[in-house]
Amino acid sequence: MGRSMAMQDLNVDDLLDYLFGKRKISTNITRLYEEYKIQLIDICEQLTSFCLIVDQWTEAHTGISYCGIALQYVGEYSQLFTFIIGCFPYNAASHSAQHLREFVNKILEEYKLQLDSTKFVVTDNEPKMLPAFQKQSSCVGCADHYLNKQLQHAVQSDQIHLNKNTIEKVDCELVQNIFNQVKKVVSSVVFELPEVLINSKTLNDYNLIEKELLGGICNFLEPFQEIFNAVGEDQQPSLHRVISLRQYLMNKCEVKEEDSAAIIRLEVFLACRIKNAWHISDHHRLSTILHPKLKKIDCCIDEKEKSINVLKQEVEKHKLIDSPSCTNTLHLTQSNVQSSSPASTNN
Protein backbone atom coordinates (compact mmCIF):
# COMPACT_ATOMS: atom_id res chain seq x y z
CA MET A 1 0.00 0.00 0.00
CA GLY A 2 2.80 2.38 0.93
CA ARG A 3 4.62 1.64 -2.30
CA SER A 4 1.54 2.38 -4.49
CA MET A 5 0.91 5.65 -2.64
CA ALA A 6 4.54 6.66 -3.19
CA MET A 7 4.25 5.94 -6.92
CA GLN A 8 1.05 8.01 -7.19
CA ASP A 9 2.65 10.98 -5.41
CA LEU A 10 5.78 10.88 -7.58
CA ASN A 11 5.89 13.71 -10.13
CA VAL A 12 7.53 13.02 -13.51
CA ASP A 13 9.13 16.47 -13.53
CA ASP A 14 10.64 15.77 -10.11
CA LEU A 15 12.02 12.47 -11.39
CA LEU A 16 13.61 14.11 -14.45
CA ASP A 17 15.07 16.86 -12.30
CA TYR A 18 16.48 14.23 -9.96
CA LEU A 19 18.09 12.26 -12.79
CA PHE A 20 19.48 15.24 -14.66
CA GLY A 21 20.52 16.85 -11.38
CA LYS A 22 22.67 13.81 -10.65
CA ARG A 23 24.19 14.12 -14.11
CA LYS A 24 24.99 17.76 -13.43
CA ILE A 25 26.70 16.81 -10.19
CA SER A 26 28.78 14.21 -12.01
CA THR A 27 29.77 16.77 -14.66
CA ASN A 28 30.65 19.33 -12.01
CA ILE A 29 32.83 16.84 -10.14
CA THR A 30 34.88 16.16 -13.26
CA ARG A 31 35.23 19.87 -13.96
CA LEU A 32 36.21 20.66 -10.37
CA TYR A 33 38.73 17.83 -10.37
CA GLU A 34 40.47 19.24 -13.44
CA GLU A 35 40.48 22.76 -11.97
CA TYR A 36 41.93 21.64 -8.64
CA LYS A 37 44.47 19.42 -10.37
CA ILE A 38 45.81 22.46 -12.25
CA GLN A 39 46.01 24.37 -8.95
CA LEU A 40 47.86 21.48 -7.31
CA ILE A 41 50.35 21.33 -10.18
CA ASP A 42 50.99 25.06 -9.70
CA ILE A 43 51.71 24.40 -6.01
CA CYS A 44 53.97 21.45 -6.81
CA GLU A 45 56.08 23.48 -9.23
CA GLN A 46 57.00 25.86 -6.39
CA LEU A 47 57.95 23.21 -3.83
CA THR A 48 61.61 22.89 -2.94
CA SER A 49 61.02 20.12 -0.39
CA PHE A 50 58.21 17.64 0.14
CA CYS A 51 57.33 14.18 1.35
CA LEU A 52 55.44 11.48 -0.55
CA ILE A 53 53.39 8.73 1.05
CA VAL A 54 53.28 5.70 -1.23
CA ASP A 55 51.30 2.50 -0.75
CA GLN A 56 50.51 -0.43 -3.01
CA TRP A 57 47.98 -3.23 -2.62
CA THR A 58 45.92 -5.77 -4.55
CA GLU A 59 42.14 -5.94 -4.17
CA ALA A 60 41.34 -9.49 -3.05
CA HIS A 61 38.05 -9.95 -4.96
CA THR A 62 39.02 -8.41 -8.31
CA GLY A 63 42.76 -9.07 -8.30
CA ILE A 64 43.35 -5.48 -9.47
CA SER A 65 46.45 -3.80 -8.02
CA TYR A 66 46.53 -0.15 -7.03
CA CYS A 67 49.15 2.42 -6.08
CA GLY A 68 48.16 5.31 -3.83
CA ILE A 69 50.26 8.48 -3.64
CA ALA A 70 49.83 11.40 -1.24
CA LEU A 71 51.86 14.61 -1.01
CA GLN A 72 52.83 16.45 2.17
CA TYR A 73 54.79 19.63 2.69
CA VAL A 74 55.31 22.11 5.52
CA GLY A 75 54.13 25.68 4.97
CA GLU A 76 55.60 28.97 6.07
CA TYR A 77 54.18 28.73 9.60
CA SER A 78 55.07 25.06 10.16
CA GLN A 79 51.61 23.95 9.12
CA LEU A 80 51.41 20.54 7.48
CA PHE A 81 49.59 20.43 4.13
CA THR A 82 48.41 17.12 2.69
CA PHE A 83 47.07 16.38 -0.79
CA ILE A 84 45.92 13.05 -2.20
CA ILE A 85 47.49 12.89 -5.64
CA GLY A 86 45.50 9.81 -6.50
CA CYS A 87 44.78 6.10 -6.29
CA PHE A 88 45.95 4.63 -9.59
CA PRO A 89 45.43 1.17 -11.14
CA TYR A 90 48.90 -0.35 -11.14
CA ASN A 91 49.68 -1.35 -14.72
CA ALA A 92 53.46 -1.71 -14.61
CA ALA A 93 55.16 -4.79 -16.07
CA SER A 94 55.74 -6.32 -12.62
CA HIS A 95 55.67 -5.58 -8.90
CA SER A 96 59.45 -5.30 -8.68
CA ALA A 97 61.08 -2.34 -6.95
CA GLN A 98 62.37 -1.00 -10.26
CA HIS A 99 58.99 -1.05 -12.00
CA LEU A 100 57.24 0.43 -8.95
CA ARG A 101 59.70 3.34 -8.88
CA GLU A 102 59.26 3.94 -12.62
CA PHE A 103 55.47 3.91 -12.18
CA VAL A 104 55.63 6.49 -9.37
CA ASN A 105 58.14 8.67 -11.25
CA LYS A 106 55.85 8.78 -14.29
CA ILE A 107 52.94 10.03 -12.17
CA LEU A 108 55.14 12.61 -10.46
CA GLU A 109 56.23 14.00 -13.83
CA GLU A 110 52.61 14.91 -14.53
CA TYR A 111 52.62 17.03 -11.36
CA LYS A 112 56.03 18.59 -12.05
CA LEU A 113 57.58 16.73 -9.12
CA GLN A 114 60.91 14.92 -9.05
CA LEU A 115 62.51 12.85 -6.32
CA ASP A 116 66.10 13.35 -5.20
CA SER A 117 68.12 12.83 -2.02
CA THR A 118 66.51 15.89 -0.37
CA LYS A 119 62.94 14.59 -0.89
CA PHE A 120 61.31 12.13 1.50
CA VAL A 121 59.18 9.06 0.85
CA VAL A 122 57.18 7.32 3.58
CA THR A 123 56.19 3.72 2.85
CA ASP A 124 55.24 0.58 4.68
CA ASN A 125 58.05 -1.85 5.36
CA GLU A 126 57.39 -4.44 2.68
CA PRO A 127 60.50 -5.87 0.93
CA LYS A 128 59.45 -4.46 -2.46
CA MET A 129 58.68 -0.96 -1.16
CA LEU A 130 61.87 -0.03 0.66
CA PRO A 131 64.30 -0.87 -2.21
CA ALA A 132 62.13 1.12 -4.63
CA PHE A 133 62.99 4.37 -2.86
CA GLN A 134 66.47 3.74 -1.47
CA LYS A 135 68.12 5.75 -4.26
CA GLN A 136 67.44 9.34 -5.27
CA SER A 137 65.19 9.89 -2.25
CA SER A 138 65.24 9.62 1.55
CA CYS A 139 63.02 6.71 2.53
CA VAL A 140 61.44 6.64 6.00
CA GLY A 141 59.43 3.69 7.28
CA CYS A 142 55.88 4.37 8.43
CA ALA A 143 55.59 4.36 12.23
CA ASP A 144 51.95 3.21 12.04
CA HIS A 145 52.98 0.14 10.07
CA TYR A 146 55.88 -0.69 12.38
CA LEU A 147 53.69 -0.55 15.45
CA ASN A 148 50.52 -2.08 14.02
CA LYS A 149 52.47 -5.07 12.71
CA GLN A 150 53.82 -5.86 16.19
CA LEU A 151 50.32 -5.76 17.68
CA GLN A 152 49.13 -8.05 14.88
CA HIS A 153 51.90 -10.52 15.70
CA ALA A 154 51.01 -10.38 19.39
CA VAL A 155 47.39 -11.46 18.85
CA GLN A 156 47.65 -13.63 15.73
CA SER A 157 51.12 -15.10 15.13
CA ASP A 158 52.68 -18.25 16.57
CA GLN A 159 56.11 -17.29 15.28
CA ILE A 160 57.85 -14.57 13.26
CA HIS A 161 60.24 -15.28 10.39
CA LEU A 162 62.92 -12.65 10.94
CA ASN A 163 64.94 -13.98 7.99
CA LYS A 164 65.52 -17.26 6.16
CA ASN A 165 67.41 -18.79 9.07
CA THR A 166 65.90 -17.08 12.12
CA ILE A 167 62.47 -17.66 13.64
CA GLU A 168 61.20 -15.89 16.76
CA LYS A 169 58.50 -17.56 18.86
CA VAL A 170 55.52 -15.44 19.93
CA ASP A 171 54.73 -16.44 23.51
CA CYS A 172 51.34 -14.73 23.90
CA GLU A 173 48.99 -17.72 23.89
CA LEU A 174 46.68 -16.50 26.68
CA VAL A 175 46.18 -13.11 25.03
CA GLN A 176 45.57 -14.77 21.67
CA ASN A 177 42.91 -17.02 23.20
CA ILE A 178 41.07 -13.97 24.53
CA PHE A 179 41.41 -12.22 21.17
CA ASN A 180 39.95 -15.20 19.30
CA GLN A 181 37.04 -15.50 21.75
CA VAL A 182 36.18 -11.81 21.41
CA LYS A 183 36.56 -11.97 17.64
CA LYS A 184 34.17 -14.92 17.50
CA VAL A 185 31.51 -13.08 19.50
CA VAL A 186 31.92 -9.77 17.67
CA SER A 187 31.66 -11.44 14.26
CA SER A 188 28.34 -12.94 15.42
CA VAL A 189 26.76 -9.71 16.69
CA VAL A 190 27.66 -7.47 13.78
CA PHE A 191 24.49 -8.26 11.83
CA GLU A 192 21.57 -9.02 14.16
CA LEU A 193 21.95 -8.28 17.86
CA PRO A 194 18.42 -9.44 18.91
CA GLU A 195 19.00 -12.90 17.45
CA VAL A 196 22.33 -13.14 19.21
CA LEU A 197 20.76 -12.40 22.58
CA ILE A 198 18.56 -15.50 22.31
CA ASN A 199 21.29 -17.65 20.77
CA SER A 200 22.59 -19.88 23.55
CA LYS A 201 25.78 -20.80 21.70
CA THR A 202 26.82 -17.17 21.29
CA LEU A 203 26.04 -16.47 24.94
CA ASN A 204 28.17 -19.45 25.92
CA ASP A 205 31.03 -18.08 23.82
CA TYR A 206 30.60 -14.72 25.54
CA ASN A 207 30.63 -16.30 29.00
CA LEU A 208 33.90 -18.08 28.18
CA ILE A 209 35.69 -14.74 27.91
CA GLU A 210 37.71 -13.94 31.03
CA LYS A 211 36.41 -10.41 31.62
CA GLU A 212 39.10 -9.33 34.08
CA LEU A 213 41.91 -10.35 31.73
CA LEU A 214 40.14 -8.68 28.80
CA GLY A 215 39.88 -5.46 30.80
CA GLY A 216 43.57 -5.65 31.67
CA ILE A 217 44.53 -6.11 28.02
CA CYS A 218 42.37 -3.15 26.97
CA ASN A 219 43.93 -0.92 29.63
CA PHE A 220 47.41 -1.99 28.58
CA LEU A 221 46.68 -1.18 24.92
CA GLU A 222 45.33 2.34 25.58
CA PRO A 223 48.78 4.01 25.22
CA PHE A 224 49.15 2.35 21.81
CA GLN A 225 46.03 4.16 20.60
CA GLU A 226 47.51 7.41 21.93
CA ILE A 227 50.63 6.81 19.83
CA PHE A 228 48.60 6.01 16.71
CA ASN A 229 46.78 9.32 17.14
CA ALA A 230 50.04 11.21 17.71
CA VAL A 231 51.97 9.85 14.71
CA GLY A 232 48.86 10.21 12.56
CA GLU A 233 48.67 13.96 13.22
CA ASP A 234 47.56 15.69 10.01
CA GLN A 235 48.02 19.33 11.03
CA GLN A 236 51.64 19.37 12.25
CA PRO A 237 54.75 17.33 11.35
CA SER A 238 55.39 14.45 13.74
CA LEU A 239 58.81 13.10 12.70
CA HIS A 240 60.50 14.85 15.63
CA ARG A 241 58.19 13.05 18.10
CA VAL A 242 58.95 9.48 17.03
CA ILE A 243 61.90 8.91 19.38
CA SER A 244 60.03 10.13 22.46
CA LEU A 245 56.80 8.30 21.53
CA ARG A 246 58.68 5.06 20.93
CA GLN A 247 60.41 5.37 24.30
CA TYR A 248 57.05 6.16 25.95
CA LEU A 249 55.65 2.86 24.71
CA MET A 250 58.72 0.92 25.80
CA ASN A 251 58.32 2.40 29.29
CA LYS A 252 54.67 1.32 29.29
CA CYS A 253 55.81 -2.22 28.46
CA GLU A 254 57.92 -2.52 31.62
CA VAL A 255 56.76 -5.42 33.76
CA LYS A 256 54.96 -4.52 37.00
CA GLU A 257 54.46 -6.70 40.07
CA GLU A 258 50.66 -6.61 39.87
CA ASP A 259 50.54 -7.70 36.21
CA SER A 260 49.04 -11.08 35.35
CA ALA A 261 51.07 -13.76 33.57
CA ALA A 262 49.29 -13.04 30.26
CA ILE A 263 49.97 -9.30 30.46
CA ILE A 264 53.62 -9.90 31.40
CA ARG A 265 54.16 -12.07 28.32
CA LEU A 266 52.50 -9.41 26.17
CA GLU A 267 54.68 -6.66 27.70
CA VAL A 268 57.91 -8.62 27.21
CA PHE A 269 57.06 -9.51 23.61
CA LEU A 270 56.03 -6.00 22.55
CA ALA A 271 58.95 -4.31 24.32
CA CYS A 272 61.35 -6.54 22.41
CA ARG A 273 59.56 -6.05 19.08
CA ILE A 274 59.32 -2.26 19.45
CA LYS A 275 63.04 -2.08 20.19
CA ASN A 276 64.10 -4.36 17.33
CA ALA A 277 61.50 -3.68 14.63
CA TRP A 278 60.62 0.00 15.03
CA HIS A 279 63.81 1.47 13.63
CA ILE A 280 65.12 4.95 14.38
CA SER A 281 66.90 6.67 11.49
CA ASP A 282 69.24 9.66 11.36
CA HIS A 283 66.32 11.71 10.03
CA HIS A 284 64.47 11.07 13.31
CA ARG A 285 67.55 12.01 15.32
CA LEU A 286 68.19 15.25 13.44
CA SER A 287 64.58 16.41 13.54
CA THR A 288 64.47 15.71 17.28
CA ILE A 289 67.71 17.37 18.38
CA LEU A 290 67.06 20.42 16.18
CA HIS A 291 63.59 20.95 17.65
CA PRO A 292 63.62 23.84 20.18
CA LYS A 293 61.78 21.85 22.85
CA LEU A 294 63.51 18.50 22.38
CA LYS A 295 67.23 19.30 22.21
CA LYS A 296 68.05 17.55 25.47
CA ILE A 297 66.27 14.30 24.51
CA ASP A 298 65.91 13.56 28.22
CA CYS A 299 63.32 10.88 27.52
CA CYS A 300 65.80 8.62 25.73
CA ILE A 301 69.41 8.82 26.86
CA ASP A 302 70.52 6.07 24.44
CA GLU A 303 69.51 8.18 21.46
CA LYS A 304 70.96 11.43 22.80
CA GLU A 305 74.60 10.68 21.97
CA LYS A 306 73.67 9.24 18.58
CA SER A 307 71.68 12.37 17.74
CA ILE A 308 74.56 14.65 18.76
CA ASN A 309 76.97 12.69 16.56
CA VAL A 310 74.61 12.86 13.58
CA LEU A 311 74.27 16.62 14.05
CA LYS A 312 78.07 17.02 14.20
CA GLN A 313 78.44 15.03 10.99
CA GLU A 314 75.91 17.24 9.21
CA VAL A 315 77.62 20.41 10.44
CA GLU A 316 81.01 19.16 9.24
CA LYS A 317 79.50 18.19 5.91
CA HIS A 318 78.10 21.69 5.38
CA LYS A 319 81.36 23.28 6.53
CA LEU A 320 83.17 21.31 3.85
CA ILE A 321 80.69 22.38 1.19
CA ASP A 322 80.91 26.05 2.22
CA SER A 323 84.70 26.15 2.71
CA PRO A 324 86.81 28.35 0.34
CA SER A 325 88.92 25.38 -0.75
CA CYS A 326 85.82 23.46 -1.71
CA THR A 327 84.44 26.50 -3.54
CA ASN A 328 87.73 26.96 -5.42
CA THR A 329 87.72 23.28 -6.31
CA LEU A 330 84.21 23.60 -7.68
CA HIS A 331 85.15 26.67 -9.76
CA LEU A 332 88.25 24.89 -11.05
CA THR A 333 86.22 21.83 -11.96
CA GLN A 334 83.66 23.95 -13.79
CA SER A 335 86.45 25.75 -15.70
CA ASN A 336 88.02 22.44 -16.71
CA VAL A 337 84.67 21.12 -17.88
CA GLN A 338 84.03 24.25 -19.97
CA SER A 339 87.53 24.22 -21.51
CA SER A 340 87.20 20.56 -22.46
CA SER A 341 83.69 20.91 -23.90
CA PRO A 342 83.18 20.13 -27.63
CA ALA A 343 82.56 23.83 -28.42
CA SER A 344 85.92 24.87 -26.93
CA THR A 345 87.78 22.07 -28.70
CA ASN A 346 86.38 23.06 -32.08
CA ASN A 347 87.63 26.62 -31.59
C-alpha positions in Angstrom: 0.0 0.0 0.0 2.8 2.4 0.9 4.6 1.6 -2.3 1.5 2.4 -4.5 0.9 5.6 -2.6 4.5 6.7 -3.2 4.2 5.9 -6.9 1.1 8.0 -7.2 2.6 11.0 -5.4 5.8 10.9 -7.6 5.9 13.7 -10.1 7.5 13.0 -13.5 9.1 16.5 -13.5 10.6 15.8 -10.1 12.0 12.5 -11.4 13.6 14.1 -14.5 15.1 16.9 -12.3 16.5 14.2 -10.0 18.1 12.3 -12.8 19.5 15.2 -14.7 20.5 16.8 -11.4 22.7 13.8 -10.7 24.2 14.1 -14.1 25.0 17.8 -13.4 26.7 16.8 -10.2 28.8 14.2 -12.0 29.8 16.8 -14.7 30.7 19.3 -12.0 32.8 16.8 -10.1 34.9 16.2 -13.3 35.2 19.9 -14.0 36.2 20.7 -10.4 38.7 17.8 -10.4 40.5 19.2 -13.4 40.5 22.8 -12.0 41.9 21.6 -8.6 44.5 19.4 -10.4 45.8 22.5 -12.3 46.0 24.4 -9.0 47.9 21.5 -7.3 50.4 21.3 -10.2 51.0 25.1 -9.7 51.7 24.4 -6.0 54.0 21.4 -6.8 56.1 23.5 -9.2 57.0 25.9 -6.4 57.9 23.2 -3.8 61.6 22.9 -2.9 61.0 20.1 -0.4 58.2 17.6 0.1 57.3 14.2 1.3 55.4 11.5 -0.5 53.4 8.7 1.1 53.3 5.7 -1.2 51.3 2.5 -0.7 50.5 -0.4 -3.0 48.0 -3.2 -2.6 45.9 -5.8 -4.5 42.1 -5.9 -4.2 41.3 -9.5 -3.1 38.0 -10.0 -5.0 39.0 -8.4 -8.3 42.8 -9.1 -8.3 43.4 -5.5 -9.5 46.4 -3.8 -8.0 46.5 -0.1 -7.0 49.1 2.4 -6.1 48.2 5.3 -3.8 50.3 8.5 -3.6 49.8 11.4 -1.2 51.9 14.6 -1.0 52.8 16.4 2.2 54.8 19.6 2.7 55.3 22.1 5.5 54.1 25.7 5.0 55.6 29.0 6.1 54.2 28.7 9.6 55.1 25.1 10.2 51.6 24.0 9.1 51.4 20.5 7.5 49.6 20.4 4.1 48.4 17.1 2.7 47.1 16.4 -0.8 45.9 13.1 -2.2 47.5 12.9 -5.6 45.5 9.8 -6.5 44.8 6.1 -6.3 46.0 4.6 -9.6 45.4 1.2 -11.1 48.9 -0.4 -11.1 49.7 -1.3 -14.7 53.5 -1.7 -14.6 55.2 -4.8 -16.1 55.7 -6.3 -12.6 55.7 -5.6 -8.9 59.4 -5.3 -8.7 61.1 -2.3 -6.9 62.4 -1.0 -10.3 59.0 -1.0 -12.0 57.2 0.4 -9.0 59.7 3.3 -8.9 59.3 3.9 -12.6 55.5 3.9 -12.2 55.6 6.5 -9.4 58.1 8.7 -11.2 55.9 8.8 -14.3 52.9 10.0 -12.2 55.1 12.6 -10.5 56.2 14.0 -13.8 52.6 14.9 -14.5 52.6 17.0 -11.4 56.0 18.6 -12.0 57.6 16.7 -9.1 60.9 14.9 -9.0 62.5 12.8 -6.3 66.1 13.3 -5.2 68.1 12.8 -2.0 66.5 15.9 -0.4 62.9 14.6 -0.9 61.3 12.1 1.5 59.2 9.1 0.8 57.2 7.3 3.6 56.2 3.7 2.9 55.2 0.6 4.7 58.1 -1.8 5.4 57.4 -4.4 2.7 60.5 -5.9 0.9 59.5 -4.5 -2.5 58.7 -1.0 -1.2 61.9 0.0 0.7 64.3 -0.9 -2.2 62.1 1.1 -4.6 63.0 4.4 -2.9 66.5 3.7 -1.5 68.1 5.7 -4.3 67.4 9.3 -5.3 65.2 9.9 -2.2 65.2 9.6 1.5 63.0 6.7 2.5 61.4 6.6 6.0 59.4 3.7 7.3 55.9 4.4 8.4 55.6 4.4 12.2 52.0 3.2 12.0 53.0 0.1 10.1 55.9 -0.7 12.4 53.7 -0.5 15.5 50.5 -2.1 14.0 52.5 -5.1 12.7 53.8 -5.9 16.2 50.3 -5.8 17.7 49.1 -8.0 14.9 51.9 -10.5 15.7 51.0 -10.4 19.4 47.4 -11.5 18.9 47.7 -13.6 15.7 51.1 -15.1 15.1 52.7 -18.2 16.6 56.1 -17.3 15.3 57.8 -14.6 13.3 60.2 -15.3 10.4 62.9 -12.6 10.9 64.9 -14.0 8.0 65.5 -17.3 6.2 67.4 -18.8 9.1 65.9 -17.1 12.1 62.5 -17.7 13.6 61.2 -15.9 16.8 58.5 -17.6 18.9 55.5 -15.4 19.9 54.7 -16.4 23.5 51.3 -14.7 23.9 49.0 -17.7 23.9 46.7 -16.5 26.7 46.2 -13.1 25.0 45.6 -14.8 21.7 42.9 -17.0 23.2 41.1 -14.0 24.5 41.4 -12.2 21.2 40.0 -15.2 19.3 37.0 -15.5 21.7 36.2 -11.8 21.4 36.6 -12.0 17.6 34.2 -14.9 17.5 31.5 -13.1 19.5 31.9 -9.8 17.7 31.7 -11.4 14.3 28.3 -12.9 15.4 26.8 -9.7 16.7 27.7 -7.5 13.8 24.5 -8.3 11.8 21.6 -9.0 14.2 22.0 -8.3 17.9 18.4 -9.4 18.9 19.0 -12.9 17.5 22.3 -13.1 19.2 20.8 -12.4 22.6 18.6 -15.5 22.3 21.3 -17.6 20.8 22.6 -19.9 23.6 25.8 -20.8 21.7 26.8 -17.2 21.3 26.0 -16.5 24.9 28.2 -19.5 25.9 31.0 -18.1 23.8 30.6 -14.7 25.5 30.6 -16.3 29.0 33.9 -18.1 28.2 35.7 -14.7 27.9 37.7 -13.9 31.0 36.4 -10.4 31.6 39.1 -9.3 34.1 41.9 -10.3 31.7 40.1 -8.7 28.8 39.9 -5.5 30.8 43.6 -5.6 31.7 44.5 -6.1 28.0 42.4 -3.2 27.0 43.9 -0.9 29.6 47.4 -2.0 28.6 46.7 -1.2 24.9 45.3 2.3 25.6 48.8 4.0 25.2 49.1 2.4 21.8 46.0 4.2 20.6 47.5 7.4 21.9 50.6 6.8 19.8 48.6 6.0 16.7 46.8 9.3 17.1 50.0 11.2 17.7 52.0 9.8 14.7 48.9 10.2 12.6 48.7 14.0 13.2 47.6 15.7 10.0 48.0 19.3 11.0 51.6 19.4 12.3 54.8 17.3 11.4 55.4 14.4 13.7 58.8 13.1 12.7 60.5 14.8 15.6 58.2 13.1 18.1 58.9 9.5 17.0 61.9 8.9 19.4 60.0 10.1 22.5 56.8 8.3 21.5 58.7 5.1 20.9 60.4 5.4 24.3 57.1 6.2 26.0 55.6 2.9 24.7 58.7 0.9 25.8 58.3 2.4 29.3 54.7 1.3 29.3 55.8 -2.2 28.5 57.9 -2.5 31.6 56.8 -5.4 33.8 55.0 -4.5 37.0 54.5 -6.7 40.1 50.7 -6.6 39.9 50.5 -7.7 36.2 49.0 -11.1 35.3 51.1 -13.8 33.6 49.3 -13.0 30.3 50.0 -9.3 30.5 53.6 -9.9 31.4 54.2 -12.1 28.3 52.5 -9.4 26.2 54.7 -6.7 27.7 57.9 -8.6 27.2 57.1 -9.5 23.6 56.0 -6.0 22.6 59.0 -4.3 24.3 61.4 -6.5 22.4 59.6 -6.1 19.1 59.3 -2.3 19.4 63.0 -2.1 20.2 64.1 -4.4 17.3 61.5 -3.7 14.6 60.6 0.0 15.0 63.8 1.5 13.6 65.1 5.0 14.4 66.9 6.7 11.5 69.2 9.7 11.4 66.3 11.7 10.0 64.5 11.1 13.3 67.5 12.0 15.3 68.2 15.2 13.4 64.6 16.4 13.5 64.5 15.7 17.3 67.7 17.4 18.4 67.1 20.4 16.2 63.6 20.9 17.6 63.6 23.8 20.2 61.8 21.9 22.8 63.5 18.5 22.4 67.2 19.3 22.2 68.1 17.6 25.5 66.3 14.3 24.5 65.9 13.6 28.2 63.3 10.9 27.5 65.8 8.6 25.7 69.4 8.8 26.9 70.5 6.1 24.4 69.5 8.2 21.5 71.0 11.4 22.8 74.6 10.7 22.0 73.7 9.2 18.6 71.7 12.4 17.7 74.6 14.6 18.8 77.0 12.7 16.6 74.6 12.9 13.6 74.3 16.6 14.1 78.1 17.0 14.2 78.4 15.0 11.0 75.9 17.2 9.2 77.6 20.4 10.4 81.0 19.2 9.2 79.5 18.2 5.9 78.1 21.7 5.4 81.4 23.3 6.5 83.2 21.3 3.9 80.7 22.4 1.2 80.9 26.1 2.2 84.7 26.1 2.7 86.8 28.3 0.3 88.9 25.4 -0.7 85.8 23.5 -1.7 84.4 26.5 -3.5 87.7 27.0 -5.4 87.7 23.3 -6.3 84.2 23.6 -7.7 85.1 26.7 -9.8 88.3 24.9 -11.0 86.2 21.8 -12.0 83.7 24.0 -13.8 86.5 25.8 -15.7 88.0 22.4 -16.7 84.7 21.1 -17.9 84.0 24.2 -20.0 87.5 24.2 -21.5 87.2 20.6 -22.5 83.7 20.9 -23.9 83.2 20.1 -27.6 82.6 23.8 -28.4 85.9 24.9 -26.9 87.8 22.1 -28.7 86.4 23.1 -32.1 87.6 26.6 -31.6 
